[in-house]
Amino acid sequence: MGIESDAIWFDGRIVPFADAKVHVLSHTLHYGMGGFEGIRAYTQPDGSPGIWRLHDHIVRLERTMHVLRTPLPFSIEAIEAACGEVLRANRMTEAYLRPLAFLGMGAMGLGARTNPVHVIVAAWAWGAYMGDEGLDKGIRLRTSSFTRHHPNAAMPRAKVIGQYVNSVLARYEANDDGYDEALLLDASGMVAEGTGENLFCVADGRVVTPSATNLLPGITRASVLEILHQAGIPVVEATLGRDALYVADEVFLCGTAAEITPVAELDRRRIGNGRPGPITRLVQKTYADAVRGRVPALAHHVTRVEPA
Ligand SMILES: Cc1ncc(COP(=O)(O)O)c(C=O)c1O
């Protein structure tokens, strides 16, 4: 599966895929200033595309750029509309959408303030991020030697392009050591999140997730909280050590790309009986149904797009 498509939205226009190019002296290429989002669209029961929590994602992009003191040159409504246009231009009903705001060419150096801010929205077909087997049987996780960003060094609540070097290095390390994904601890050594996912565990009959202090407040995390709430299952936000996960009955990761991915093993300790547990399965199934417009109580999170 490639990232090719027919067309990309670039600064207000749909352009052919091959024409969506930037100059090598674009500021973001050098210093990583900019923000991005990852969004999924799913085929709805009537065959048309529906985008999951589109508004929440674009609001987060706007907040990321606010944190960077680099306002978006387009309104939230315009970027939301762009996401629909990209799906239509590519005749896609199911896709991963990537809005990205970056600084273009102009001045160079860290103090440059005059560079144009560009925005693109691309779309491509992206199946199960951790593979179908990972979704079904659970993945192998390893605690990373890399620490999640401290808020005085980077901005964990913001989805900043340059900050993802931390995630990429952690992911490389985990994969090279034979694991599927990395678990990052925060600067105080407590569980933060995956390289592109938040985490939940079920322990002693309670569902627990790290509080969203030193991590990206995931939109899937918010969906999981809503699903559990609607199912009448209480959740607590707490500080977790990695050893709390070793003895948990269930652990799962959640993110737009990873959706709901069970964790079968952490640092060579089997989680529970090594198979996805009942709460993980419930959340996984409800989420899969909700994003496809099959859960009326969550249907308000789907933005319907007119098919091409
Ligand atoms: C570091 C990090 N944590 C968590 C998440 C999950 O966020 P979301 O559910 O909004 O995709 C992501 C993905 O964007 C991420 O990059």
The ligand as an SDF file (V2000), in Angstrom:
LIG
                    3D

 16 16  0  0  0  0  0  0  0  0999 V2000
    2.3340   10.7580   20.3170 C   0  0  0  0  0  0  0  0  0  0  0  0
    0.9250   10.4160   20.0320 C   0  0  0  0  0  0  0  0  0  0  0  0
    0.1290   10.0160   21.0320 N   0  0  0  0  0  0  0  0  0  0  0  0
   -1.1500    9.6890   20.8320 C   0  0  0  0  0  0  0  0  0  0  0  0
   -1.7120    9.7240   19.5700 C   0  0  0  0  0  0  0  0  0  0  0  0
   -3.1400    9.3590   19.3700 C   0  0  0  0  0  0  0  0  0  0  0  0
   -3.8780   10.4860   19.0140 O   0  0  0  0  0  0  0  0  0  0  0  0
   -5.1920   10.3750   18.1480 P   0  0  0  0  0  0  0  0  0  0  0  0
   -6.0740    9.3880   18.8410 O   0  0  0  0  0  0  0  0  0  0  0  0
   -5.7570   11.7320   18.1620 O   0  0  0  0  0  0  0  0  0  0  0  0
   -4.8080    9.8950   16.8030 O   0  0  0  0  0  0  0  0  0  0  0  0
   -0.9240   10.1410   18.4900 C   0  0  0  0  0  0  0  0  0  0  0  0
   -1.4930   10.2200   17.1260 C   0  0  0  0  0  0  0  0  0  0  0  0
   -1.7760   11.2980   16.6590 O   0  0  0  0  0  0  0  0  0  0  0  0
    0.4140   10.4950   18.7270 C   0  0  0  0  0  0  0  0  0  0  0  0
    1.1970   10.8860   17.7120 O   0  0  0  0  0  0  0  0  0  0  0  0
  1  2  1  0
  2  3  1  0
  2 15  2  0
  3  4  2  0
  4  5  1  0
  5  6  1  0
  5 12  2  0
  6  7  1  0
  7  8  1  0
  8  9  2  0
  8 10  1  0
  8 11  1  0
 12 13  1  0
 12 15  1  0
 13 14  2  0
 15 16  1  0
M  END
$$$$
